[in-house]
């Protein structure tokens, strides 16, 4: 199947925006700030950036090279650059991982839809509010979170049904600039608040006394997950790249956009939290419990500012969730289309129905099915643990081994250097990192997370 038969991005910029969109998600705006908050601020940020450079970029280039060379779905792509055809198990793992992640990711994305609606109707105004109880009550409700998830998943399906250029590319060209504008506006609004300077200092003034071995591993894990490595998204999107696109340049651009948005999200959250004397290391509750307290206090002092801040922030969250979800749904959709010759429309619909069905179970496991557990984990947490703590590190490790030791060096070199038009020294550095640094780092993450 040729690239023309399966679709392609119209330009290098389109490819970068789409791929950056798959990386930018709730992990940037939700997970990154609370990881940074509980690991000492700027010290964590420095380590995180080093992790991006040392093994995040090499693995991204690897997925790009495999995907563009194969010009096919990720399950078929691995094994087409040399080595046994059995290496396609890496791609199969990516398809399965991305699909399972979307099942519970859609539930969390549904929460952002609910909170966007609340922000739109001044839902954070009023005194003596218990936002912890409100979030717990909502998340455990058997109906409303499911409805919000279904709404989100159907919007995501609509984008995928429009195709590569008409849906994914056009959607990313619209949503990524909007996301960036919103995050800049929110950051400016935040740093102008009284007391916000302490939050800016927390973000950019490193305190290495708080760095522990756990901090190092947390930073590596965050960089791994933030770039959407080994989910099948990067390999799949690379199969839509043009042959003249420079893979290393694309990878640097995607990683830069992803990291910039993560830092800007932190620049929104921490100054806002400090301005109303809220603990920055509040953990995952920052977005759905801690920040509503911030919006409430802002609204009490400046109603218009509080309303606009809350509305823009949750709109930002919804957009970030959607740009990632598009990539997660595209992975199994193109897999079913090419491997089983199912029309794209029915592949996308079938995958969406599956993810919604499993997503309902994930959502109910937080409430009415909470007593049903495995290894003391409900269904939602079990999916999160298996994918994030086991499948992603294993997939990343196998990608590093395949591109570092197994695949044909000439084919890999031709892809990474665009047939010699990129400096050979860059390829040598990439090859060293993907052979020696990335496997060791990923193995360290894997062992650490299993121990915990």
N, C-alpha and C positions, 0 to 999 in steps of 0.2 A: 504494500500500500504506500503510495507516494505521499509526500507532505501536502501536495495540493489536494489530494483526496480527503485528507483528514483535517485540513485547516491549518493555518499558521498565523502568527501575530504579524500585524502589518508593518511594524517598525521595531527598531531596537528599544526605543523608549517605551513602547507598548509592552514589550517583553519584560522590561525592568519593572514597570508599574504593576503588572499582573503578578509577577513573582514576588515582588516586595509585599503586595497585598496578601499573598498566601502566608507570608512570614509574620506580617503585622496582624495581631489579633488580641484576644483577651490576655494572652501571655504578656504582651507589652504593657497594656494599660492597667492590668489587674495584678498579674503575678510578679512582674518585675519590680514595681514599687514596694510591695510588701516584703519581697526578698531583700531588697536594698535597705528597707527600713529596719529589719531585724538583724542585719549583718553589718551595721556600722556606717551606712551611707557611702561616702566617696571611696573608701577603701575597697568596698565590694565592687563599685563601678569600675575602678581601675583593673581589678582582677578579671572582671567580666569582659572588658574590652580585650585584654590579653588572650583570654580563652577564644574569643571570636577570631582573633588573628592566627592563633596557633593551631586550632583544629576545626573551628566552625567554617572558615573560608575554604580550607582544603576539601572538606567533605562536601560543601556546596558545589565547588568546581567539579568534584568527582561525579555527583549526580547530574550536573549539567552536561558533562562530557558523555556519559552513558546515554542519557536521554536524547541528546541531539544526534549522536551517532546512529542510534537505533531507529529514530523517527517512528516510535511505536509506544504503546502503553508500557508502564514500568515493569509489569510482570514479564513481558517478552524481552525487554531491553537488556536486562542483565544476562550475561552469557553470550551476547552478540559482539563483544569486544575481545573474544578469546577465552580460553579455559573451557571447562566442561559446561554443557548446557544445563547441568544441574544447578549452576549458580543463579539461574532464574528464580530460585527460591527466595533470593533477596527481594526481588520485585514483588513476588507473591506476598511476602511478609509486609511489604510497604502498602499494598492494596488492602490487606486485612487490617493493618494498623490504622490507616487513614479512615477506613469505614467505621471501625469500632470507636475511634476518637470522636467522629462526627455524631455517633449515637448519644453520648453524654455531653458533648460540647454543645449540641443543640439545646439541651436542657438549660445550661448556664446562659446561653445566648437568649433563651426565652426570658430569663430573669432580667436581662438588660432591656428587653422590650417592655416588660412590666414597669420597670423603673423609669423608662422614658415616658410612658403614659402617665405615671405619677408626677413626674416633673412637669409635664404639660398642663396638669390641672392643679398646680401649686400644692402637690401632695406632701411636701416637706415643711410646710408652714405650720405654725402652731406651737404652743408651749407644752412642756412636760411630756414629750413623746418618747416612747421606748422603742427605738428603731431595731434593737435586737429582737424583741418579741414580735415586731411587725414582720421582719424578714423571716423569722422562724415559722410564723403562722402562714405566710404566703408560700414558702418553699415546701411546706408539708401539706398544703391543700391538695386534694386529689384532682381538682379540675383546672383551676386558673393557670398554674404553671404549664400544664399540658397544652392548654389552648395557646398560650404565648409561644411555646416551642413549635407547635404546628404552624402558626402564623409565620414564624421566622423561617422554618424549613420550606414552606411553600414559596416564600419570596426567593429564597436561595435556589429552589428548583426552577423558578421562572427565569432566572439569570442563565442557568446551565442550558435550559431548553432553547435559548436564543442562539446557542452555538459559541464557538471559540471567539470569533471576531465580533459578532453581533451581541453576544451576551457577556462573556468573561472580559474581553478586551474593552468593550465599550463601558461596562460597569466599573472596571478598575480605573479607566481614564476619568470617570466622573467622581467615584468615591474617594480615591486616594488624594487628589487635590483638596476635596472638601474636608477629609480627615485632617490633612495638614493645616488647613486654614483654621479649623475649629481648635486644634490643639495649640496653635500659636496664640489665638485670641484668648483662650482660657489661661495659658501661661502668663500672658501680659496682665490679665485681670487679677491673677493670683498674686504675682510678685508686687503688685501695687497696694496690697492690703497691709494694714499696720501689723507689725510683728512678723511679716513674711520673710524678712531677712534671715532669721534663724533657720528657716527651712532651706533657703538657698545655701547657707553655710553648711548645713548638715549634708546636703547633696554634693557639694564640691570641695569641702575641706576634709581630707582623709584622716581617719583615726585608726592607724594600723594596730593599735593595742587590742582592738576588737577582732582582729583576724585570727581565726583558728583553722585547723584542718577541715572542719565542717564548712567554714566559709568558702574555702578554696573549692571544695567539691560542689557546694551549692551554686557558685558562680559558673562552674563548668556545666552543671546540669541546666541552668537557666539559659546559657548561650546555646546549648544543644537544642533545647525545646523551642526557644524563641525563633530560631531560623527555620523551623519546620523540617529539620533533617530526618531522613529515613521514614517519612510518612507517605512517600510516593508523589507528593505535590511537586517538588522541585524537578524530579526526573520527568514527570509527565509534562509540565510546562516547558521544560527544555526541549522536548520533542516538537514543540511548536516554534522554537527559535529559528531564525534564518541562518543559513550557513556562514554568512559574513559577520554575524554577531561575535564579538570577542567575549569568550566565556569568563575569563578572569575579570575583565572590566565589569561585566554584568554582575558577577558575584560580589565584587567590591561595592558596586552601587546598591545592590539589594541589602547587603549587610549594613552599609552606612545608613540607608533610609530606616531600616529596622531598628538600629541602635539609636538613631536620632529621635525617633518617635518614642522609644522606651524612656529615654532621658527626659524628653519634653513632658511625658506623662508624669514622671516623678517630680518634675518642676511645677506641675499643677498641684499634685497631691500634698507634697510636704510643706511648701509655704502655706497652703490653705489650712493644713492641720495645725501647724505652729501658730498661725494667726489667731486661732481660737483655742490654743493650749490643749490640743489633742495629741496623744502619743503616736509618733510616726511608725513605730514597730507593731502596729495593731494586727498585722497578719492579713489573711484573706478577707477579713471583715471590712477592710478599708473602703471598698467600693460600695457595698450594700448596707453597711451599718455605720461605719465611722463617718464617711463623707455626707450621708444625709444629716448627721448632726452638724457638720460644717455648713451645709446649705441652710439648715434651720436658723443657725446663728447669724449667717449672712443676711438671710431674709428678714430677720427681726430688726437688724440695723439698717439694711438697704434693700427693701423688697424687690425692686427691679433687678438689682445686681444678683440677688440670691436666686431669683427665678431664671434669669438668663444663664447663670453659671450652671445650675442643675440641668436645665434643658439641653444646653450645648454639650455638657459632659456625657450624659447618657445617650445622646445622639451619636457622639464620638464612639462610645462603647458599642453601640449597635452596628455602626459602620465597620469598626475594627473586627467585630465578630463575623460580619458578613463577608468581608474580603478573604478571611481565612476559610470560612465554610465553603466558599465557591471552589477553592482548590481541593478540599477534602472530598467534595461530591464529584468533582471532575475525575478523580483518580479511579474509582470503581466504575464510573459511567463509561469512560473510554475503554476500560478493560473488558467489560461485558460486550461492548460494541465490536471490538476487534477480535476478541478470542472466541466469542460465541455467536457473532454475526447478528446481534440483536440491534434493532434500530436505536439510534441515540436517544430518541424521545422515550422509548420504553425502558431503556437501560437506566436513564436518569429517574424516571418515575418509580421503577422497581427499587432502586437503591434508596430513594427518599422514603418510600413506604416502609422498607426494612428498618431504616434508621429511626423513623418516627415510632414504629412499633417497639423497638428496643428502648428508645428514648422514654416512652411512657413507663416502662418498667423501671428505668433509672430514676425518673421523677417520683414515682409512687414509693420507691424504696426509701426516700427521705421522709415520707409521711406514713401512710397507712400500711405500707409493707416494710416498715423499718425493722420489724422483728425478724425478718428473713435475712440472714447474714451467712457469709462464708469467710472463714478465717477472721471473724469479727468485723467484716466489712460488708456494708450494704451494697446493693447492685451498682449504684452510682460510683461509690468509692472503689469497688472492685474493678470496674472498667478503667477508672483513672489509674489505679495501681498497676494493673497488668500492662496497659499500653505505655504509660509514662515511665514506669520503673523497670520494665522488663523488655517489651517489644521494641521501643525506640532505641535504647542502648544496644541491644543485640543487633538490630538492623544497621545502626551506624557503625558498629564494630565490623560487621560483615562487608559493608561498603568500603571501609578503609582497607580491609584485607584484600578484597577483590581488585580494587583499582591500584593498590600499592604493590601487590605481589602476584596476582593471577592474570590480569588482562594483558592483551598485546600492547607492548610498550609503544610501538610505532603508531597504532591506532589512537591510543590515548594521547600521545604527544601531538599528533596531527590535530586532534580536537582542541586540546588546551592551548596550543600555540597558533591555531588557525593556519595550519600547514606552513609553519615557519615564519609567519608575519608578526608573531609576538616573541619578545626576547626569550632565548633559550634558558637564560639564567632563572627566569621566573618559573619555568617548568621544573628545573632542578630543585628549586626551593619547595615547590608544591609537592614534588615526588617524595622528598625527604619527610615533609610534615605528614603526608598521608600514609607513609610507610611506618614511621616510627613514633611520631608524637601523638597523632590521633588515636591509634589503637590503644596505647597505654592510658591516655586520658579517659577514653570512653570506658575502658575496663575498670578504671578507678571509680568512675561514677556508678557503674553497675554494681560493683561489690559494695560500695558505700550504701547505696539505696537498699540493697537486699538486706544488709546487716541491720539498717534502721527499721 
